[in-house]
Amino acid sequence: MYAYVGSFTSRGGDGINVYRVTETGPWERLQHVPGLDNPSFLRIGPDGRTLYAVHGGGTRVSAYTIDPETGRATLLDSADSGGRNPVDFGFDPSWDHLVVANYGSGTVAVLKRAADGVLSDPHQVVQLAGAPGPLPHGVTPDPSGGFVVIPDKGLDTIFVFRWESGTLAQVFACRTQAGAGPRHAAFHPHLPMLYVVNELDCTVLALGWDAGRVSILQSLSTLPEGAGTPSTGAEIAVSPSGNCVYTSNRGHDSIARFAADPATGLLTFCECTVLPGREPRFFAIDPTGRHLHAAHQNSDTIASFNIDEAGALHDGRIVVQTGAPVAICYLP
């Protein structure tokens, strides 16, 4: 399995590095992809032969071809992101379009993706509006492929858009508690449930999902009682089984685990696992479902944890030393 790691070049990172993932011991670095500014979020296309990246603080989305035999990435092309500071993106169900959240300009853009992986400049740019100002931070397609969820940190709103012939149409907007700062979202794999991590108040929301409409059912703290450390929420992931939801805390520098009721999807706080590094802006569960990898932006490391049958994290170890890591994606 290969891992592609993006880092903030503005904070001491060197762009994208490609690693061979090992079960034990450090990951083996295979390639450094040079000449990139702040590749801050990464995804691999449906055929496993194209890597995409948005560039924090910039206005571009880049595409790279992947050699399936070696895992090495080569720059293919780039396109305009449809705004400033693109922070997240996702694909439509046909994988023919890419949706980008532009945090700096408060826009959501749709780009056409060709069969060879090349991107066109946006053919739709949606300007979000409201006070004190839009800050869209996430792009999460729903399991049916008919909708896209956009959490907006500035407007304390979770927007839902529907796909209509290659364009997006807003169909719903769910307000959160003022000052919550919704950041990223993840769907339950089996139940009609959506989970959102709020950056500013360190909470996780459990929301019912009904064909594009959402309703808040729960709001729980992502910090243990009496934590006392100023923190912000960052990333969220659901286990492949749907039994656990994980979120990361920056400041407390931990991963919170919640058990999801198998019948209702409602959450119960289990514990926080303190990480061996600072500022976990990003983490991911690998394709096997057996390991969680946390990227420590401020201590220049990535840690690997084993996930047991209950979903608890064990045996944390540093597997990568690299400047300001902020994104990881995998090629099985």
C-alpha positions in Angstrom: 0.0 0.0 0.0 1.2 3.5 -0.9 0.5 6.7 1.1 0.6 10.1 -0.4 1.4 12.9 2.2 0.8 16.6 1.6 2.5 19.3 3.7 2.5 23.0 4.2 5.5 24.4 2.4 4.8 27.7 4.1 5.5 26.0 7.5 8.6 24.0 6.7 7.1 21.2 4.6 8.3 20.2 1.1 5.1 19.4 -0.8 4.0 15.8 -1.5 6.0 12.7 -0.5 5.1 9.1 -1.5 5.6 6.3 1.0 5.3 2.5 1.1 3.2 1.8 4.1 4.6 -0.9 6.4 2.8 -2.9 9.2 5.7 -2.4 11.6 8.6 0.1 11.6 8.9 3.4 9.7 7.3 4.0 6.3 9.7 3.8 3.3 9.9 7.1 1.4 9.8 6.4 -2.3 9.5 9.8 -3.9 9.4 13.6 -3.2 7.3 15.5 -5.7 9.0 18.9 -5.9 7.8 22.4 -6.8 4.5 22.5 -5.0 3.0 25.1 -2.7 1.0 23.9 0.3 -0.7 20.7 -1.0 -3.1 20.7 1.8 -5.7 18.1 0.8 -5.3 15.0 -1.4 -7.6 12.4 -3.0 -7.0 9.7 -5.6 -9.3 9.3 -8.6 -11.5 6.3 -9.3 -9.1 4.4 -11.5 -6.2 4.7 -9.0 -4.1 6.3 -11.6 -4.6 10.0 -10.8 -3.8 12.0 -7.6 -5.5 15.4 -7.0 -4.4 18.2 -4.6 -5.7 21.6 -3.6 -3.1 24.2 -2.6 -3.8 26.1 0.6 -3.5 29.8 0.3 -3.6 29.6 -3.5 -6.1 29.3 -6.3 -5.3 26.0 -8.0 -6.2 22.3 -8.1 -3.5 20.0 -9.4 -3.6 16.6 -11.0 -0.8 14.0 -11.1 -0.6 10.6 -12.9 0.3 7.6 -10.7 2.4 4.7 -11.9 0.6 1.7 -10.4 3.7 -0.4 -10.3 5.9 2.1 -8.4 3.4 4.5 -6.8 5.3 7.4 -8.2 3.4 10.6 -9.1 4.0 13.0 -12.0 2.4 16.4 -12.5 -0.3 16.1 -15.2 -2.0 19.5 -15.2 -3.7 22.1 -13.0 -6.8 24.2 -13.1 -8.3 27.2 -11.4 -10.1 26.3 -8.1 -12.8 28.9 -8.5 -11.7 31.0 -5.5 -9.0 31.6 -2.9 -7.6 29.1 -0.5 -9.1 25.8 -1.6 -9.2 23.5 1.4 -11.2 20.4 0.5 -12.8 18.7 -2.5 -14.8 15.7 -3.6 -16.2 14.0 -6.7 -19.7 13.4 -8.1 -21.0 9.8 -8.4 -19.8 9.5 -12.0 -16.3 10.9 -11.1 -16.7 13.3 -14.0 -16.8 16.4 -11.8 -14.8 17.7 -8.9 -16.3 20.0 -6.2 -14.0 22.4 -4.4 -14.6 24.4 -1.2 -12.7 27.7 -1.4 -12.3 28.9 2.2 -10.8 32.3 1.4 -13.5 33.5 -1.0 -16.5 31.7 0.4 -17.2 29.9 -2.9 -18.0 26.3 -4.0 -16.8 25.5 -7.5 -17.5 22.6 -9.9 -14.7 21.5 -12.3 -15.1 19.0 -15.2 -12.8 16.0 -15.0 -11.8 14.3 -18.4 -11.3 10.6 -18.9 -7.5 11.1 -18.7 -7.8 12.9 -15.4 -7.2 16.4 -16.7 -9.3 19.1 -15.1 -11.0 22.1 -16.8 -11.4 25.4 -15.1 -14.7 25.8 -13.2 -18.0 25.9 -15.1 -20.0 26.7 -12.0 -19.0 28.9 -9.0 -21.5 29.3 -6.2 -21.0 32.3 -3.9 -22.1 31.6 -0.4 -23.4 34.6 1.5 -24.3 35.7 5.0 -22.9 37.4 8.1 -20.3 37.5 9.4 -19.0 35.8 6.2 -18.8 32.4 4.6 -15.9 30.0 5.2 -16.7 26.7 3.6 -14.3 24.1 4.9 -15.5 20.6 3.7 -16.9 18.7 0.8 -18.6 15.4 1.5 -20.7 13.5 -1.1 -23.5 11.4 0.3 -23.5 7.6 -0.2 -26.3 7.8 -2.9 -24.2 10.2 -5.0 -27.1 12.6 -5.4 -26.0 15.2 -2.9 -23.0 17.1 -1.6 -22.6 18.4 2.0 -20.7 21.6 2.6 -20.0 22.5 6.3 -19.4 26.3 6.6 -17.4 27.4 9.6 -18.1 31.1 9.1 -21.9 30.9 8.8 -22.3 28.1 11.3 -24.3 26.3 8.6 -24.3 22.9 7.0 -25.3 23.4 3.3 -26.7 20.6 1.2 -26.5 20.7 -2.6 -28.1 18.4 -5.1 -26.5 17.3 -8.4 -28.4 18.5 -11.5 -26.8 17.6 -14.8 -23.2 18.4 -13.7 -24.1 21.4 -11.6 -25.1 22.0 -8.0 -28.4 23.3 -6.7 -28.8 24.2 -3.0 -31.6 22.3 -1.4 -31.1 22.7 2.3 -29.3 24.6 5.0 -29.0 23.5 8.6 -27.9 26.1 11.2 -25.7 24.9 14.1 -25.2 26.5 17.4 -23.7 30.0 17.0 -19.9 29.9 17.3 -19.7 26.1 16.6 -17.8 26.4 13.4 -18.8 23.3 11.4 -15.6 22.0 9.6 -15.8 18.5 8.1 -18.4 15.8 7.8 -18.7 12.0 7.3 -21.6 9.7 6.6 -22.4 6.4 8.4 -21.8 3.5 6.0 -25.1 1.8 6.7 -27.5 4.2 8.5 -29.1 7.5 7.4 -26.7 9.5 9.7 -24.3 12.3 9.1 -21.6 13.4 11.6 -20.0 16.8 11.6 -17.0 18.0 13.7 -17.2 21.6 14.8 -13.9 23.4 14.9 -14.5 26.3 17.2 -16.4 24.7 20.1 -14.9 21.2 19.9 -18.1 19.3 19.5 -19.4 16.6 17.2 -22.9 16.6 15.8 -25.0 13.5 15.0 -27.6 14.4 12.4 -30.4 12.4 10.8 -30.2 12.3 7.0 -33.3 12.2 4.8 -32.6 12.5 1.1 -30.9 15.9 1.4 -32.5 17.2 4.6 -30.6 17.0 7.9 -31.7 17.4 11.5 -29.4 17.7 14.5 -30.0 14.9 17.0 -27.0 15.2 19.2 -24.1 17.5 20.1 -21.3 16.1 22.2 -18.0 17.5 23.4 -14.9 16.0 21.7 -12.8 16.7 24.8 -12.8 14.7 28.1 -14.3 16.3 31.1 -12.0 18.8 32.7 -9.6 18.9 29.8 -8.8 22.6 30.4 -6.7 23.0 27.3 -7.7 25.5 24.6 -8.5 23.3 21.6 -10.0 23.3 18.1 -11.6 20.4 16.3 -10.1 19.3 13.0 -10.9 16.0 11.3 -13.6 13.3 11.5 -13.8 9.7 10.3 -16.2 6.8 10.7 -15.0 3.3 11.0 -15.8 1.0 8.0 -18.1 -1.0 10.3 -19.9 2.1 11.4 -19.4 1.2 15.0 -17.1 4.2 15.9 -16.7 7.8 15.0 -13.4 9.6 15.6 -12.5 13.3 15.7 -9.2 15.1 16.3 -8.5 17.9 18.9 -5.8 20.4 18.2 -4.4 21.8 21.5 -5.4 18.8 23.5 -3.7 16.9 20.7 -5.8 13.8 20.9 -8.2 11.6 19.0 -11.7 11.3 20.5 -13.6 8.1 20.0 -17.4 7.7 20.1 -19.3 4.5 19.9 -22.2 4.6 17.4 -25.3 2.7 18.4 -25.8 0.0 15.7 -29.6 0.6 15.5 -29.8 4.4 15.7 -26.3 5.7 15.0 -26.4 8.0 18.0 -23.1 8.5 19.8 -21.6 7.8 23.2 -18.2 9.3 24.2 -15.7 6.6 24.9 -12.2 8.1 25.4 -9.6 10.4 24.1 -6.2 9.0 23.0 -3.4 11.4 23.5 -1.2 11.6 20.5 2.7 11.6 20.4 2.7 14.9 18.5 1.2 18.3 18.2 -1.6 19.8 16.1 -3.4 16.8 14.5 -4.9 18.7 11.6 -5.6 15.5 9.7 -5.9 11.8 10.4 -7.3 8.9 8.4 -8.2 5.2 8.8 -6.3 3.2 6.2 -8.1 1.0 3.6 -7.6 -2.2 5.8 -9.6 -0.5 8.6 -7.0 -1.8 11.1 -4.9 1.3 11.5 -5.4 5.0 12.1 -2.7 7.5 10.9 -2.5 11.0 12.5 -0.6 13.8 10.9 1.0 16.2 13.4 1.3 19.5 11.7 3.4 21.2 14.4 5.8 18.4 15.3 6.5 17.2 11.8 5.5 13.6 12.3 2.9 11.0 11.4 1.8 8.4 14.0 0.3 5.0 13.4 -2.2 3.3 15.8 -3.6 -0.2 15.7 -7.4 -0.3 16.0 -8.8 -3.2 18.0 -12.2 -4.9 17.6 -13.9 -2.4 19.8 -12.4 0.5 17.8 -9.9 1.6 20.5 -6.5 2.8 19.5 -3.3 1.1 20.7 0.4 0.9 20.2 1.0 4.4 18.8 4.3 4.9 17.1 5.9 7.4 14.9 6.2 6.2 11.3 7.2 9.3 9.3 9.3 12.4 10.0 8.4 15.1 7.5 7.8 18.9 7.7 4.2 20.1 8.5 2.2 17.1 7.3 -1.5 18.0 6.8 -3.0 15.4 4.4 -2.8 11.6 3.7 -4.4 9.5 1.1 -3.8 5.8 0.1 -3.4 3.6 -2.9 -4.1 0.0 -1.9 
